[in-house]
Amino acid sequence: MASGIAAAQQRAEVSVAGLTSSLRSWTWIVVLGLVLSTTAPAMAAPLPQHLGETGLYADRTLTTPARGVLAYTPQYPLWSDGATKRRWIQLPRGTFIDARDADAWVFPVGTRVWKEFSRGRRRETRLIVRTRSGWVYGTYRWTDDGTDALLVPAAGAVDPDPGWPGGSYVFPSNQDCRTCHEGRPTPILGFSALQLSADRDPEAVHGEQPGPGTVDLVALVDRHLIRGLPASWRARPPRVDASTEDERAALGYLHGNCGQCHNARGPLASLGLELWIDPARPGNNIRRVIGSLLTRSHFHIPGEEAPQSRRLSPGAPERSAILVRMRTRDPAEQMPPVATRVVDAEAARRIERWIEELP
């Protein structure tokens, strides 16, 4: 099965280069969706129709988190077209996260994770729940007065909005959620050893300061909510073990925004692009990440001879496919391929600066 998936992904990447722009984009998304559908369990019982019934809030005012709901702040946040976010997690009473595989935590059945997105007047909350039959995803659309939030259909929803790119605001479908989240053994984004490390990167792109009561790796250990982590991490917390501040910030951004799909343990492993930082072996992993970037790209950079297109060309940002694809929202070329319509200009500048400094 694994070899078949790997071969399918390699063929998909090669064929994408020769198709028309719209077809290329949809081929990538559909292929990844097919891979995930062969490896993920079926959805379980439906989620509550009202956000207030999920257990996130203490009462129906939808303002105060319920007892046992913990806020957290990843140090390398995922870019979501400039949205402001708040994040929470709740573990069932008496349970804990199994972190013996420090790079792929196992969350207990009943774990619930919420993330709230705010973009101007737009507000949505996305929920992930682990059930006995697998992970369940749902998106809640808030009412204009902020007094309620209703579950969006499993197929997603589109609201006309002239002020938003493309003239519409899109709420993700369940399959959209799976496409982004299930590219690694653990589908929860932003809640990991590196993301919750006390050794936070002061240069992190879009870095946020953790608020009062926010949990980090040490707090999880002290509260006995996680077990199996290396004891040495208390004295020397996980970090991106880069050679410069710019490199640390650049690799941290790629880890948080691209590594969930481009890694050595997911459906796209056969592409050989590894952007996930393994905190258990940072030195060797950093070298592998950079090494996977310094290779030929199947993406044809405009103006370049196809055989000369590379994922990253040290000292030459304009000849680096990774940056070219970050700076476009052409559906056939953009990266990430889904869930964004707006270029992350700040991140592109930071990646450009790092590439310019590379020998």
Buried (B, 14 or more C-beta within 10 A) or exposed (E): EEEEBBEBBBEBBEBBEEBEEEEBBEBBBEBBBEBBEEEBEEBBEEBBEBBBEBBBBEEEEBEEBEEEBBBBBBBBBBBBBEBEBBBBBBBBEEEBBBBEEBBBBBBBEBBBBBBBBBBEEBBBBBBBBBBEEBBBBBBBBBEEEEEBBEBBEBEBBEEEBEEBBEEEBBBBBBBBBBBBBBBBEBBBBBBBBBBBBBEBBEBBBBBBEBEEEBBBBBBBBEEEBBEEBEEEBEEEBBBBBBEEEBBBBBBBBBBBBBBBBBBBBBBBBBBBBBBBBBBBEBEEBBEBBBEBBEEEBBBBBEEBEEEEBBBBBBEEBEBBBBBBBBBEBEBBBBBBBBBBBBBBEEBBBBBBEBBEBBE
